[in-house]
Amino acid sequence: MKKSEYRVSFFSLSLVLLGLVCLILIYPSIMQAFYKIPTAYNEGWNAAHALTAMAGENIYSYPGKYLTNNYPPLYFYITGGLGEMFGDVIFPARALSALSLFSVAGLIFVITRSLTRQAKPALFSALLYIALMAAWYPIYIGINDPQLLANAFSCASLASIIILPTSKKTLFLAALLCLISGLIKHNLVNIPFAISLFLFLKHRELFIYWVSICILLIGVSLIVIYLSFGEHFFSGLFSDRLFSIGRMFYRSQIYLAGLAIPLAFYFATLLIPPINRFGLLLNAYFFSSLVTGVLFSGGAGVYYNIVFDVCIALAIISAVRIHQLSGLVFAHSSKGDLFLFLASLSLVLSVLLVLPTRTTASLDLASRLEIKEKASLEDIAFLSGRGAPAICESMSLCYWAGVPVEYDAFNIGQEMLTNKALETEVLGKIKNKYYSVIQVQIVNDKLHVERFPPSFIKILKEHYRVARTNRATAFFVPVNS
């Protein structure tokens, strides 16, 4: 054999290493999904609406309960159906979240493979996405939340535009996928916007069809939703949230910090000519995602998921551009492989920096999760013994305890800040010791101010006492009970 046949591909080596990094980083999130431990705030909230959906009731109207719904309906019927099959809503929804993450990664691979005509850059883009998500946004992996499922459908829409011939059939498919994504989570506007701009500038003859089919699909959906849920859907979906410019600047920096290196690489290579006509589509997707991510960061209750589109766009564009640079600068040279190796490792440098800490934390993960689950089961038993009505800040505890979820601490807390009538009503029930138990999370010896206004905390401490504490959780019961 020729000596050259034994040459090691450095880029292939970097892909193997990155794959191992992804496995190490994603391991804790996947493991935790198997344990009955409250994770994200929304898990029990989503489960409560799913139960309502399966009961055939209106998921946007809860008379006598302080429970609101500002999400589209589709996710609750999907997870509710899974709950009917498996006997629990949260665990199959967690599995769906993990599958959605890998589905997005697979679609990123397909998109990049179509753009570069090569498998290695495509695999890098998929692994880069998983690595960034697992390193910086692990709380969204393997939880009962609609974001990743919605991302999977929106990415499928983007993939259909790039892979399939630009035709009316393709646009109908893309519009339908965007609609499904929007019916799962309504903040995914960036890919529809990017497709619209792309068609307006590149395929003007199809732009009117695209707009028409989008209006038709949205119109039909809204009619069906109105007939099913009435005006409650619209009042819930567009409920007020506090917005702060200071919060916008502060939180957007936090949310985008883990993407700093890919962001810097994007702007440093901005003048590289697009690899094909889809450069406009991808750049429009990126800039729209960045702008909406920054703007939406100013809203109360908004979290890391607001920049997931930025992460997806950067994973695709970064892989395409290192592939382009390798071809432009090192065409027909073995140095191109070394460049790809160094460039790929540089783009995941921030991920590699957190790897030692994450690896160490994973060593005794199973035993720590067992301890947490034991404590969680004790919490559930305590709640079950006290019975309804109850307030659970960790609503999944109420759900698992079989206690009806009837108080949404975040949305009601936000509304109490501006609605004095509601504040008086809620505080009146606390004074009258209406609730048998109130579970709250305590961080740095304080309650969550976005969920429990100062007036709520004051009345709670006057009329309730702490009956049980567990880690950063306290259970209040009425005084003299």
QUIFENVEN-V11701 format. One record per pair of residues at least 24 apart in sequence whose ideal C-beta (glycine too) atoms are under 8 Angstrom apart, sorted by sequence separation. I is the first residue (numbers start at 0). J is the second residue. If there is no record, write none. Layout:
[[I:J] [I:J]]
This chain:
[[51:75] [52:76] [104:128] [152:176] [153:177] [156:180] [284:308] [285:309] [288:312] [45:70] [103:128] [104:129] [152:177] [321:346] [49:75] [53:79] [429:455] [437:463] [48:75] [49:76] [52:79] [53:80] [152:179] [153:180] [285:312] [101:129] [152:180] [170:198] [284:312] [285:313] [426:454] [430:458] [45:74] [49:78] [50:79] [53:82] [100:129] [317:346] [426:455] [429:458] [442:471] [45:75] [49:79] [53:83] [150:180] [422:452] [425:455] [429:459] [432:462] [436:466] [441:471] [149:180] [152:183] [281:312] [285:316] [430:461] [432:463] [440:471] [441:472] [46:78] [50:82] [100:132] [149:181] [422:454] [426:458] [430:462] [440:472] [441:473] [45:78] [49:82] [157:190] [429:462] [439:472] [149:183] [153:187] [156:190] [160:194] [281:315] [282:316] [429:463] [438:472] [439:473] [148:183] [149:184] [156:191] [170:205] [174:209] [178:213] [281:316] [438:473] [46:82] [148:184] [153:189] [154:190] [157:193] [177:213] [413:449] [416:452] [438:474] [439:475] [150:187] [153:190] [157:194] [160:197] [165:202] [255:292] [412:449] [415:452] [437:474] [438:475] [50:88] [145:183] [146:184] [149:187] [156:194] [167:205] [170:208] [174:212] [178:216] [182:220] [254:292] [255:293] [281:319] [412:450] [436:474] [437:475] [49:88] [145:184] [166:205] [170:209] [174:213] [178:217] [408:447] [412:451] [415:454] [436:475] [437:476] [100:140] [165:205] [409:449] [412:452] [415:455] [436:476] [167:208] [171:212] [175:216] [251:292] [397:438] [409:450] [435:476] [46:88] [170:212] [174:216] [178:220] [251:293] [254:296] [396:438] [408:450] [435:477] [45:88] [46:89] [49:92] [96:139] [97:140] [408:451] [412:455] [434:477] [96:140] [97:141] [103:147] [110:154] [390:434] [96:141] [106:151] [113:158] [251:296] [274:319] [388:433] [389:434] [393:438] [432:477] [43:89] [46:92] [96:142] [247:293] [250:296] [251:297] [388:434] [389:435] [390:436] [392:438] [432:478] [42:89] [45:92] [94:141] [96:143] [100:147] [103:150] [107:154] [110:157] [114:161] [247:294] [250:297] [388:435] [389:436] [390:437] [391:438] [392:439] [393:440] [93:141] [96:144] [99:147] [103:151] [106:154] [110:158] [113:161] [254:302] [258:306] [265:313] [274:322] [387:435] [389:437] [390:438] [392:440] [432:480] [93:142] [99:148] [102:151] [106:155] [109:158] [113:162] [247:296] [254:303] [271:320] [274:323] [386:435] [389:438] [42:92] [92:142] [93:143] [246:296] [247:297] [385:435] [92:143] [96:147] [99:150] [103:154] [106:157] [110:161] [185:236] [246:297] [250:301] [254:305] [255:306] [258:309] [262:313] [265:316] [385:436] [92:144] [96:148] [99:151] [102:154] [106:158] [110:162] [246:298] [254:306] [258:310] [261:313] [265:317] [268:320] [271:323] [95:148] [109:162] [244:297] [246:299] [261:314] [264:317] [271:324] [89:143] [243:297] [255:309] [382:436] [88:143] [242:297] [251:306] [258:313] [265:320] [381:436] [392:447] [242:298] [243:299] [261:317] [264:320] [268:324] [271:327] [382:438] [33:90] [241:298] [242:299] [32:90] [240:298] [241:299] [392:450] [240:299] [392:451] [240:300] [378:438] [32:93] [32:94] [32:96] [32:97] [78:143] [29:97] [28:97] [74:145] [77:148] [74:148] [70:145] [74:149] [201:276] [201:279] [200:279] [393:472] [197:277] [264:345] [197:279] [264:346] [196:279] [197:280] [196:280] [260:345] [261:346] [194:280] [197:283] [260:346] [381:467] [193:280] [196:283] [260:347] [193:281] [260:348] [260:349] [378:467] [193:283] [259:349] [192:283] [193:284] [378:469] [385:476] [257:349] [377:469] [382:474] [257:350] [381:474] [190:284] [193:287] [378:472] [189:284] [192:287] [374:469] [374:470] [378:474] [46:143] [45:143] [189:287] [39:138] [45:144] [188:287] [189:288] [371:470] [38:138] [39:139] [42:142] [45:145] [41:142] [42:143] [41:143] [42:144] [189:291] [39:142] [41:144] [188:291] [25:129] [38:142] [39:143] [14:119] [21:126] [28:133] [39:144] [186:291] [17:123] [24:130] [73:179] [77:183] [11:119] [14:122] [18:126] [21:129] [25:133] [10:119] [14:123] [17:126] [21:130] [24:133] [28:137] [32:141] [73:182] [74:183] [186:295] [300:409] [13:123] [17:127] [20:130] [24:134] [27:137] [28:138] [31:141] [32:142] [71:181] [72:182] [73:183] [74:184] [300:410] [29:140] [71:182] [14:126] [21:133] [25:137] [28:140] [29:141] [71:183] [10:123] [17:130] [24:137] [28:141] [71:184] [300:413] [70:184] [71:185] [299:413] [25:140] [70:185] [161:277] [160:277] [186:304] [190:308] [161:280] [186:305] [189:308] [160:280] [135:256] [136:257] [187:308] [135:257] [134:257] [135:258] [157:280] [131:257] [131:258] [157:284] [131:261] [127:261] [300:449] [299:449] [72:224] [72:227] [153:308] [72:228] [150:307] [154:311] [146:304] [150:308] [115:274] [72:232] [114:274] [144:304] [147:307] [114:275] [146:307] [150:311] [114:277] [139:303] [71:236] [138:303] [139:304] [69:235] [70:236] [68:235] [69:236] [136:303] [60:228] [67:235] [69:237] [135:303] [136:304] [139:307] [59:228] [60:229] [69:238] [58:228] [59:229] [57:228] [60:231] [67:238] [136:307] [57:229] [59:231] [238:410] [241:413] [59:232] [240:413] [57:231] [136:310] [239:413] [59:234] [132:307] [239:414] [241:416] [59:235] [238:414] [132:310] [239:417] [131:310] [128:310] [131:313] [128:311] [131:314] [127:313] [128:314] [127:314] [125:314] [124:314] [127:317] [124:315] [127:318] [124:317] [124:318] [123:318] [124:319] [121:318] [120:318] [123:321] [120:319] [114:315] [120:321] [120:322] [115:318] [107:311] [111:315] [115:319] [110:315] [114:319] [117:322] [107:314] [111:318] [115:322] [103:311] [107:315] [111:319] [135:349] [134:349] [127:343] [131:347] [134:350] [130:347] [127:346] [131:350] [134:353] [119:339] [123:343] [127:347] [130:350] [134:357] [143:395] [89:395] [89:398] [88:398] [89:399] [10:336] [13:339] [17:343] [24:350] [6:333] [9:336] [13:340] [20:347] [8:336] [9:337] [12:340] [16:344] [10:339] [14:343] [24:353] [9:339] [10:340] [13:343] [17:347] [20:350] [24:354] [27:357] [9:340] [13:344] [20:351] [23:354] [36:368] [10:343] [24:357] [27:360] [20:354] [23:357] [27:361] [30:364] [34:368] [23:358] [26:361] [30:365] [34:369] [36:371] [36:372] [27:364] [31:368] [34:371] [35:372] [23:361] [26:364] [30:368] [34:372] [37:375] [66:404] [36:375] [64:403] [66:405] [35:375] [65:405] [66:406] [67:407] [34:375] [35:376] [64:405] [65:406] [66:407] [69:410] [63:405] [64:406] [65:407] [67:410] [35:379] [61:405] [67:411] [65:411] [47:394] [67:414] [43:391] [46:394] [50:398] [46:395] [43:393] [44:394] [43:394] [47:398] [40:392] [42:394] [43:395] [46:398] [40:393] [42:395] [43:396] [40:394] [43:397] [43:398] [37:393] [47:403] [38:395] [47:404] [37:395] [46:404] [37:396] [44:404] [65:425] [43:404] [44:407] [35:399] [40:409]]
